[in-house]
Structures are given as C-alpha cells and as structure tokens.
Amino acid sequence: MRAANRGDGVDWATLWVISSGLMYVDPLHLSIALGPLATYLMVLGVVNLSIRPFVTTGSRDTAALGLAISGLAIAGPMELFLPESAAIYLGPSVWLLLVGCYALGLTLLILLLRPRLVIYNITVEQLRAVLSEVVTDLDRDARWVGDSLILPRLHVQLHVEPFSALKSIQLVSSGPRQSDAGWRRLEDALVPALRKSAGAPNPYALSFLVFGALMVGIVTLNLVGNTQDVVVQWNEMLRR
C-alpha cells in the first residue's frame, strides 16, 4: 500500500513537471501567436462599437480571419513541422517559403468561397427594409421567398443569416450559379443606402477590446522584460 502511495507521489510529480513545461511558452513565440490575433480582436471591437452599419465582403472577412490566426500557424505547425534539411540548405529563407505557402492556401480558400456579404451593427428588420428599397432599383423582378432573396436580372440568389453574438448578418449565396458582377453591384448599392441607418453598439464589443488589449499587454511585457531571450530565440527560429 505504501509502495502504491509512493508510486502515486512520483506520478503526480511527473505530471506536474510535464504540465509546467507545457504551460511555458517562450516570449518570442507567444508574441508571434498573440500579436495578429490581438489586432484582429481590437479592430473587431472598434467595428462593433460603432452605431453605423459596416459592410464587407466574405473574401475580405475571411482574409482578415486568416491574418488573425497566421501567428498561431507560424508559432505552432510551421515551427513544429519545419523541415530541418531545407532550413540547413536555405537558412532563414525557408520561412519565406512557409509563409508563402500559407498565403497561397489562404488565397485559394478565398477564391473557392461563394459570394457573400457581411453587415455588422444592424438588425434583420433594418436590413430587410433597406434591401427591399435597394433591389427595387437594381432589379424590378426581385422577390423575397421567406429569408431568401432572388434577383434574376443580376443572377444573384441569396439568403439572410443573422449572427447575434457579433450583431452581424450575412448575405450568403444560394446555389453555385452566381454572378460576381451582380454581387458587386449589390454591394455598391447597399453601402450608401446603409449609411442612413443607425442602431445601438454591440455589447460584446467591449469584450473584444478587453481581450485584445490584454493580449497586447502580455506581448509587450514579454518582449520588454525578456529582450535577451527574444534575441536568442529569434536566432534559433531562423536557424542562424
């Protein structure tokens, strides 16, 4: 029984050492991972604090998210699976290839996405009213079918998808046969029309700003307080 207890003590000590090692992240990789994500959260917080609707395309929205998690990809999978033979041969230039592959993958994903518009700081009722006015000028044959809108002359079919957490609404294409030119005309008409609308700020905006500012503080303290370690880790990361 004592041996079992002693064994349990050794197991707990081992688990403590392992968990402590896993919890430690060096200052450089922590800054690389959290920097872009903190910027994204703060920009998202500022957008959600506004009372005016903000319109963006699905491509730009996905690109922003891809940039936000790029630091996590660099500090995680890229560093973990970095081919050492290529690093020895190419030196620091190997990171240009890895970041380039990530950028190409993100670009391919964006090109494969169906057309989509994202509108922040607006309710479904407000958007439907504005859309009804806008599409009348764009397409006289436009018609609503439930939450779906069909614009046959523009070759655009979409449905409305609200997302309450971000107080945003997505206009998502329905079906593969869509006209990019039609979607651009819809966006160009929707942006000035929405400037007349106003609403209340998203209450979750402060959460995004607080988390973003907290990450910025962590990154700053890590970089300022561990300058020498950061330089050493930077040289190791570049395989110098």
C-alpha positions in Angstrom: 0.0 0.0 0.0 2.9 2.3 0.9 4.6 1.4 -2.4 1.4 2.3 -4.3 1.2 5.7 -2.4 4.9 6.3 -3.2 4.2 5.4 -6.8 1.3 7.8 -6.9 3.5 10.5 -5.5 6.1 10.0 -8.3 3.3 10.0 -10.9 1.9 13.3 -9.6 5.3 14.9 -9.5 5.9 13.8 -13.1 2.6 15.1 -14.2 3.4 18.4 -12.5 6.7 18.8 -14.3 5.1 17.9 -17.7 2.2 20.3 -17.2 4.6 23.1 -16.1 6.7 22.6 -19.2 3.6 22.6 -21.5 2.3 25.8 -19.8 5.5 27.7 -20.5 5.7 29.4 -23.9 8.8 31.4 -24.8 8.3 35.2 -25.2 9.0 35.2 -29.0 6.5 32.5 -30.0 3.9 33.9 -27.6 4.3 37.3 -29.2 4.1 35.9 -32.7 1.0 33.9 -31.8 -1.0 36.6 -30.0 0.1 39.7 -31.9 -2.1 39.3 -35.0 -5.0 37.8 -33.0 -4.9 40.8 -30.6 -5.0 43.2 -33.5 -8.0 41.4 -35.1 -9.9 41.5 -31.8 -9.3 45.2 -31.3 -10.4 46.0 -34.8 -13.5 43.9 -34.4 -14.2 45.6 -31.1 -14.0 49.1 -32.7 -16.2 48.0 -35.6 -18.8 46.6 -33.2 -18.8 49.8 -31.1 -20.0 51.9 -34.0 -23.7 52.7 -34.4 -23.3 52.7 -38.2 -23.6 49.5 -40.2 -20.3 48.3 -41.7 -20.3 46.3 -44.9 -17.6 44.0 -46.1 -17.3 41.0 -48.4 -16.9 37.4 -47.4 -13.5 37.4 -49.1 -12.2 40.3 -47.0 -13.7 38.9 -43.8 -12.0 35.5 -44.4 -8.7 37.2 -45.3 -8.8 39.2 -42.0 -9.5 36.0 -40.0 -6.7 34.2 -41.9 -4.3 37.0 -41.0 -5.5 36.9 -37.4 -4.6 33.2 -37.0 -1.4 33.4 -39.0 0.7 34.0 -35.9 -0.7 30.8 -34.4 0.1 28.9 -37.6 3.7 30.2 -37.6 4.4 29.6 -33.9 2.7 26.2 -34.0 2.5 23.9 -37.0 5.1 25.7 -39.1 7.7 25.7 -36.3 6.8 22.2 -35.3 7.0 20.6 -38.8 9.8 22.8 -40.2 11.9 20.6 -42.5 15.4 20.8 -41.0 17.1 19.7 -44.2 15.5 22.7 -46.0 16.4 25.0 -43.1 20.0 24.0 -43.3 20.2 24.5 -47.0 18.1 27.7 -47.3 18.7 29.2 -43.9 16.2 32.0 -42.9 14.8 32.0 -46.4 12.9 28.8 -45.6 10.4 30.9 -43.6 9.6 32.9 -46.8 8.5 29.6 -48.4 6.4 28.5 -45.4 4.7 31.9 -45.1 4.2 31.9 -48.9 2.6 28.5 -48.8 0.2 29.7 -46.0 -0.6 32.8 -48.1 -1.3 30.7 -51.2 -3.5 28.3 -49.2 -5.5 31.2 -47.8 -5.8 32.8 -51.2 -7.0 29.5 -52.7 -9.6 29.2 -49.9 -10.9 32.7 -50.6 -11.2 32.1 -54.3 -13.2 28.9 -53.7 -15.7 30.6 -51.4 -19.1 31.5 -52.8 -20.0 35.2 -52.9 -21.0 36.6 -49.5 -21.6 40.0 -47.9 -21.2 40.6 -44.1 -23.0 43.5 -42.5 -22.2 44.5 -38.9 -24.3 46.6 -36.4 -27.7 46.0 -38.0 -30.9 44.0 -37.2 -32.6 41.7 -39.6 -35.6 44.0 -39.8 -33.5 47.1 -40.7 -31.5 45.2 -43.3 -34.7 43.7 -45.0 -36.2 47.2 -45.2 -33.0 48.6 -46.8 -32.6 45.7 -49.1 -36.2 46.0 -50.3 -35.5 49.6 -51.3 -32.2 48.9 -53.0 -33.2 45.8 -55.0 -36.2 47.7 -56.5 -33.8 49.9 -58.4 -31.4 47.1 -59.3 -33.9 44.5 -60.4 -37.6 45.1 -61.0 -38.2 41.3 -60.9 -36.6 40.9 -57.5 -38.7 38.9 -55.0 -38.5 37.6 -51.4 -39.1 33.9 -50.6 -39.0 33.6 -46.8 -35.5 34.6 -45.8 -34.2 34.3 -49.4 -33.9 37.0 -52.0 -33.9 36.3 -55.7 -32.6 38.9 -58.3 -33.0 37.2 -61.6 -31.6 40.0 -63.8 -28.4 40.3 -61.7 -28.1 36.5 -61.5 -28.0 36.7 -57.7 -29.7 34.4 -55.2 -29.1 34.8 -51.5 -30.4 34.1 -48.1 -30.1 36.1 -44.9 -28.2 34.5 -42.0 -28.1 36.5 -38.7 -25.3 36.0 -36.2 -26.4 37.6 -32.9 -23.1 37.3 -31.0 -21.4 39.7 -33.4 -24.6 41.6 -34.2 -24.0 40.9 -37.8 -25.9 39.5 -40.8 -24.5 37.5 -43.7 -26.0 37.6 -47.2 -24.9 34.2 -48.4 -25.3 33.0 -52.0 -27.8 30.2 -52.6 -26.6 27.8 -55.3 -23.5 27.7 -57.4 -24.7 29.8 -60.3 -23.9 33.3 -59.2 -22.7 36.5 -61.0 -19.7 38.2 -59.4 -20.6 41.4 -61.2 -24.2 41.2 -59.8 -22.8 40.8 -56.3 -20.5 43.9 -56.8 -23.5 45.9 -58.0 -25.5 44.8 -54.9 -22.6 45.8 -52.6 -22.1 49.2 -54.3 -25.8 50.0 -53.9 -26.0 48.7 -50.3 -23.1 50.6 -48.8 -24.5 54.2 -49.4 -28.1 53.0 -48.5 -27.0 51.7 -45.1 -25.3 55.0 -44.2 -28.7 56.4 -43.4 -29.4 53.6 -40.9 -28.3 53.7 -37.2 -28.5 51.3 -34.3 -27.0 50.5 -30.9 -23.4 49.4 -30.3 -22.9 45.7 -29.8 -22.5 45.0 -26.0 -19.9 42.3 -26.8 -17.6 45.0 -28.4 -16.1 45.8 -25.0 -15.2 42.1 -24.5 -13.3 42.1 -27.8 -11.4 45.3 -26.9 -10.6 44.0 -23.4 -9.3 40.7 -24.6 -7.3 42.4 -27.4 -5.8 44.9 -25.0 -4.9 42.1 -22.6 -3.1 40.2 -25.3 -1.2 43.4 -26.3 -0.2 43.9 -22.7 1.0 40.3 -22.4 3.0 40.6 -25.7 4.5 43.9 -24.7 5.6 42.8 -21.2 7.1 39.6 -22.6 9.1 41.5 -25.2 10.3 44.3 -22.9 11.1 42.0 -20.0 12.9 39.3 -21.9 14.9 41.1 -24.6 17.9 38.9 -24.5 15.8 35.7 -24.6 13.9 37.0 -27.5 17.1 37.7 -29.5 18.4 34.2 -28.8 15.0 32.6 -29.7 14.8 34.7 -32.9 18.2 33.4 -34.0 17.2 29.9 -33.1 14.0 30.2 -35.1 15.9 31.5 -38.1 18.4 28.6 -37.7 21.3 31.1 -37.5 
